[in-house]
Amino acid sequence: MTNETTTKFEGNLAAALKTERLSAYARLRGGFPVPLAGATYWAVLAIAGHMLAPSIWYWVALFGSGTIFPLALLYANIFKNNFIKDSTAATSVIGPAFIGMLLFWPIAIAALWRATDLFPLVLAIGMSLHWPVIGWSYGRTTIFSAHAIIRALVSFYIWWKIPEMQLVYIPAAIAGIYLLTVMVIIIDSSAVKARIEKP
C-alpha cells in the first residue's frame, strides 16, 4: 500500500469505528444503569457517613463497592437496557479499563492500614479511573472524562477544606455528580439516537 492508500484506509477505519461506538452509545443510552448504580452506592455511603462511626464506614465503603455491578444489572433489567450482552468492536477495551481502575485498590487498602483519613479520597478518585476509557468506547470521551475530573476536584476540595465532614460530603457530592451525569448521558444519547435514525 502507498502512504496515501494507508492513510485513507486508516481514516475510513477510524470513521467506521466511531460510527459503531456512537451507535452503541445511542442504543444502550450510554449504559446509564451503571452510573445509576454508582449514585445509589455513594448516596448510601453519605447516609452511612452521617449515622456510623468512621471505623465502620470504612468497611461499609470497602465491601459495599461489590454491590455496584449487581445493582447495575438490576437497573438494567428494570429499564430494559441490556448493556451486558451488547458487543461492538470497541467492547474489548472495557476489560483493560477495569483492570487499570482496579489497580487503585492496593492504595486504598494501604490507606485503610496507615492513613484512614486518605481512604475516602482514594476511593472517590480511584473508582472513577476507568471513566475516560468507557467514554471513549461510546464515542463520548468528553462527557465521561468530565465526570471523572469534576469528581476528583470536588472530592479533593472537600477532603482538603472540610475533612471533618468528608464521610458525608464526599459521597453526597459524588452521588449528585453521578445523577447529573446520568441526566446528561440520557439527554445526549437521545440526541445521538435521533441523529442516527434521521433519514
C-alpha positions in Angstrom: 0.0 0.0 0.0 1.1 3.5 -0.7 1.1 6.1 2.1 -1.9 7.8 0.6 -3.8 4.5 0.5 -2.8 3.6 4.0 -3.9 7.0 5.3 -7.3 6.7 3.5 -7.8 3.2 4.9 -7.0 4.3 8.4 -9.3 7.2 8.1 -12.2 5.0 6.8 -11.5 2.5 9.7 -11.5 5.2 12.3 -14.7 6.7 10.9 -16.4 3.3 10.9 -15.3 2.6 14.4 -16.6 6.0 15.6 -19.9 5.3 14.0 -20.1 1.9 15.7 -19.2 3.4 19.1 -21.8 6.1 18.8 -24.4 3.6 17.7 -23.8 1.5 20.8 -24.0 4.7 22.9 -27.4 5.6 21.4 -28.7 2.0 21.6 -27.6 1.5 25.2 -28.4 5.1 26.3 -24.7 5.3 27.4 -25.0 2.4 29.8 -26.8 4.6 32.3 -27.8 1.8 34.7 -24.1 1.6 35.7 -23.7 5.2 36.9 -27.2 5.0 38.4 -25.9 2.1 40.5 -22.9 4.2 41.4 -25.2 7.0 42.5 -27.0 4.6 44.8 -23.8 3.3 46.3 -22.5 6.8 47.1 -25.9 8.0 48.4 -25.9 5.1 50.8 -22.4 6.0 51.9 -23.5 9.6 52.5 -26.2 8.4 54.8 -23.8 5.9 56.5 -21.3 8.7 57.0 -24.0 10.6 59.0 -25.0 7.6 61.0 -22.0 5.3 61.5 -18.6 5.7 63.2 -15.7 6.2 60.7 -14.2 2.8 61.6 -17.4 1.1 60.5 -18.0 3.4 57.5 -14.6 2.4 56.0 -15.6 -1.3 55.9 -19.1 -0.5 54.6 -17.5 1.5 51.8 -14.9 -1.2 51.1 -17.3 -4.2 50.9 -20.3 -2.2 49.7 -18.4 -1.4 46.5 -19.1 -5.0 45.5 -22.8 -4.2 45.2 -22.4 -1.7 42.3 -22.4 -4.2 39.5 -25.3 -6.3 40.8 -27.2 -3.0 41.2 -26.4 -2.0 37.7 -27.8 -5.4 36.4 -30.9 -4.8 38.4 -31.4 -1.3 37.0 -30.6 -2.7 33.5 -33.4 -5.2 34.0 -35.8 -2.6 35.3 -35.1 -0.2 32.4 -34.8 -2.9 29.8 -31.3 -1.8 29.0 -29.3 -5.0 28.3 -25.9 -3.4 28.2 -24.1 -6.5 29.5 -25.0 -8.6 26.4 -24.2 -5.9 23.8 -21.0 -6.1 21.9 -19.1 -3.9 19.5 -15.6 -3.7 18.0 -14.7 -1.4 20.9 -16.0 -3.7 23.7 -12.7 -5.3 24.2 -11.3 -2.1 25.7 -13.6 -2.4 28.7 -11.6 -5.3 30.3 -8.3 -3.4 30.3 -10.1 -0.2 31.5 -11.4 -2.0 34.6 -8.1 -3.7 35.2 -6.5 -0.2 35.2 -9.1 1.0 37.6 -8.9 -1.9 40.0 -5.2 -1.3 40.5 -6.1 1.5 42.8 -7.3 -0.9 45.5 -3.8 -1.7 47.0 -3.5 2.1 47.5 -7.0 2.2 49.2 -6.1 -0.8 51.4 -2.8 0.8 52.3 -4.7 4.0 53.3 -7.0 1.9 55.5 -4.0 0.5 57.3 -1.8 3.6 57.6 -3.8 6.7 56.8 -7.5 6.3 57.2 -8.2 10.0 56.5 -7.0 9.4 53.0 -9.2 6.4 52.3 -12.4 8.3 51.3 -10.4 10.5 48.8 -8.6 7.4 47.3 -11.9 5.6 47.0 -13.6 8.7 45.4 -11.0 9.2 42.7 -9.8 5.6 42.3 -13.3 4.2 41.5 -13.5 6.7 38.5 -10.2 5.9 36.8 -11.9 3.9 34.1 -14.5 6.6 33.1 -12.5 8.2 30.3 -11.9 4.9 28.6 -15.5 3.9 28.9 -16.4 7.2 27.4 -14.1 6.6 24.5 -15.8 3.2 23.9 -19.0 5.1 23.5 -17.5 7.8 21.3 -18.2 10.3 24.2 -14.8 10.8 25.9 -15.5 14.4 26.9 -18.7 13.7 28.9 -17.3 10.7 30.7 -13.9 12.4 31.4 -15.7 15.4 32.7 -17.4 13.2 35.3 -14.1 11.8 36.5 -12.4 15.2 36.5 -15.2 17.1 38.3 -15.5 14.2 40.8 -11.7 14.3 41.6 -11.7 18.1 42.0 -14.8 18.2 44.2 -13.7 15.3 46.3 -10.2 16.8 46.8 -11.7 20.1 47.8 -14.0 18.6 50.4 -11.2 16.4 51.8 -8.9 19.4 52.0 -11.3 22.1 53.3 -13.9 20.1 55.3 -12.1 17.0 56.5 -14.4 16.6 59.5 -17.4 16.1 57.2 -15.7 14.1 54.4 -17.5 10.9 55.1 -20.8 12.6 54.4 -20.0 15.4 51.9 -17.7 13.4 49.6 -20.2 10.6 48.9 -23.1 13.0 48.8 -21.3 15.2 46.2 -20.3 12.1 44.1 -23.9 10.8 44.2 -25.0 14.2 42.9 -22.4 14.2 40.2 -23.5 10.7 39.2 -27.1 11.8 38.9 -26.2 14.8 36.9 -24.0 12.6 34.6 -26.9 10.1 34.2 -29.2 13.0 33.1 -26.6 14.3 30.7 -26.0 10.8 29.2 -29.7 10.2 28.7 -30.3 13.5 27.0 -27.1 13.3 24.9 -27.7 9.7 23.9 -31.2 10.5 22.9 -29.9 13.3 20.6 -27.3 11.0 19.1 -30.0 8.4 18.5 -32.2 10.9 16.8 -29.4 12.0 14.5 -28.6 8.4 13.6 -32.2 7.5 12.9 -32.8 10.7 10.9 -33.5 9.8 7.2 
